[in-house]
Amino acid sequence: MASSSTGSAATKLEQFLHQPAIVPYPFTLAFAVLLGFHGYRSGSLSRSGATAASILGYITLANPLKLFGVALLVFYFAGSRATKVKAPHKLSLEDRHTPAPPSSASNPNRPFKAGGNRDAFQVSCNSLFGALCAITWRILYGGEVLEFSQDRRAIWNSAAVGDKWCVIDERVPSSRALVFGAIAFWACCAGDTVSLAFLLNRHRPPAGVFLTPTSLLGSPLLKQLASELGILSSTPPRLITSLRSVPRGTNGGISIWGLFVSLAGGTLIGSAAALSLALENPECSQLQATRLVLLGGKVVLSLPWYGWIVGLGAWGGLVGSLIDSFLGATVQPSYYSLSRKKIVHSNTNPKDPKEEIINVPGSGLSILSNNQVNLISSALTGSIVLASNWPR
C-alpha cells in the first residue's frame, strides 16, 4: 500500500511538472500593484483600499481571456479624461466631504482628497462581482486547474487542442454566462464615469478636486446617474418612485439626460467588450445572427453577436441605474441643508449643531448605505444576466 501511494504521488508530481501549471502573470501583477500604490499616493485610496484594488485588479486582468481586463481598463481611460478636466461642479450642490484620516497629518506627502481615501469595502462594492466572473472563467476554461477541465477540449487557450471556440457560444453556456454577467456588471458601473466625461466640459469645477484612473476602482461608480446628472441638469431631477421634483443630488432622483448618459456608459462597455472579443476570439464571427422572435413567430430583430454584446452593455447601464435609483429612493435616506441649500449626507453637522437639516420629502428610509446600494445594484444587474444564461 505504501509503495502504491508513493507511486501515485510520483505520478501526480510528474503530471504537475508536465501539464499546464498556474500562470503567474508577473507583469500584470506589477501593473495592478502599481495602480494600487498610485491610488494610495494620490489620496484616492486608503491602505486597505489600495491593497484591495491591487488584488481585485490583478484577478480581473490576469486571465487568458482579455475581455475582462478590457472592461475594467475602460474605467481607467474614462478616469484619465476626468482627471484632465477636473471634477464636475456638482460638488458645489452636494456635500461630498470625506473626513481626513489621522494618517494624513502624519504623511504630508500623501494628499487628502475630498471623497477619496476609499477603503477595501468600498473598492469591493464596485469590482468584486466582475473579478469573481473573471477568476471563475479562468478556473473553468483556462486549463490551469485540470480538475475543473476534465474535457481537454474545453480548455480555451490550449493550442494543442485545436482551434479556439467562441466564448459566448450557446453550446458552452457557462462561459457565455460568465462573460455576459461581467459585461452587464461593468456596464452598470460605467455610467457615472461616462457622465463625468460628458459633463465636465459644461461646468468649471472647483480647484483642487480631481479623479484619477485608480480612484475609479474604489469610487462609488454606481452612484445613481439620475442624481449625478440631476445635479448638472438645467432642471431638478424627479424621484423615481413618485416623480415629484427633488433637489439635485437626492438619492433616487432621475432625469432624461441622466438615463441617456447611463445608457451611453453601458454602451461604451459593451462596445469595448465586443471589440476585444472580435480581436482575440475571431471564432465568434462564425456565430449566426441571433433573432428576437415574438410569440406569433414574427422576427422583430436580428443582430450579429457583436450587436447583442453592445446591446447587453446598454441594457446593463440603463437597468442598473434604474435599480440603483429605486434602491436610493426607498432604502437610502436623503438630507437637505436649509442654510447651505444643498444635499448633505448626515442629519446632523458636528461643526454646526444648530444647522437645520431636513429629510427630503418622499426620500428613502435609513436602511442601506451608499456603498451597500452600489453593491446590491451592480451585483444584481450582473446576476440577472449570469443566471439567465447559466446552464440548467
Secondary structure, DSSP 4 states (H G I P E B T S, - for coil): -HHHHHHHHHHHHHHHHHS------HHHHHHHHHHHHHHHHHTSB-HHHHHHHHHHHHHHHSSSSTHHHHHHHHHHHHHHHHHHH---GGGGTB----PPPHHHHH-TTS---TT--B-HHHHHHTTHHHHHHHHHHHHHHSSSSGGG--SGGG-TT-GGG-S---TT-TTSHHHHHHHHHHHHHHHHHHHHHHHHHHHGGGSPPPTT----TTHHHHS-TTS-HHHHHHHHSSS--EETTT--B--TT-TTEE-HHHHHHHHHHHHHHHHHHHHHHHHH-GGGGGSPPEEEE-TTS-EEEEE-HHHHHHHHHHHHHHHHHHHHHHHHHHSS--EEETTTTEEESSS--TT-TT--EEEPTTPPPTT--HHHHHHHHHHHHHHHHHHHHS--
